[in-house]
Amino acid sequence: VQLQASGGGLVQAGGSLRLSCVASQIIFSIHDMNWYRQAPGKQRELVARITSGGSTNYADSVKGRFTISRDNAKKTVYLQMNSLKPEDTGVYSCKAERYGNRWYIYWGQGTQVTVSS
């Protein structure tokens, strides 16, 4: 199973970025998908989540600015990030998960997002 994240970069405060995470070797449509981020010296935190049914949840710090979406045909989850702030800086990683007889959890590598003030 592979999850390949991309789209990170350096952007000025107030700018936008769109992250993508492409999955392979899983039945993407039945997995809930998550975006996490980890800032230097801080714990990893959940930023946004979209279930297999399309329901979404966001961290309070990004509500109204970030939008998570998915394209099951392309096996891709997106994170549209608008009105970026310096505190959004971190390594963003995607996670796929589902519960069958046990939890099946898969992580992708991270993509760096740096927001300058």
Sequence and secondary structure as in RCSB ss.txt:
>XXXX:A:sequence
VQLQASGGGLVQAGGSLRLSCVASQIIFSIHDMNWYRQAPGKQRELVARITSGGSTNYADSVKGRFTISRDNAKK
TVYLQMNSLKPEDTGVYSCKAERYGNRWYIYWGQGTQVTVSS
>XXXX:A:secstr
 EEEEE  EEEETT  EEEEEEEESS GGGSEEEEEEE TTS  EEEEEE TTS EEE TTTTTTEEEEEEGGGT
EEEEEE S  GGG EEEEEEEEEESSSEEEEE   EEEEEE 
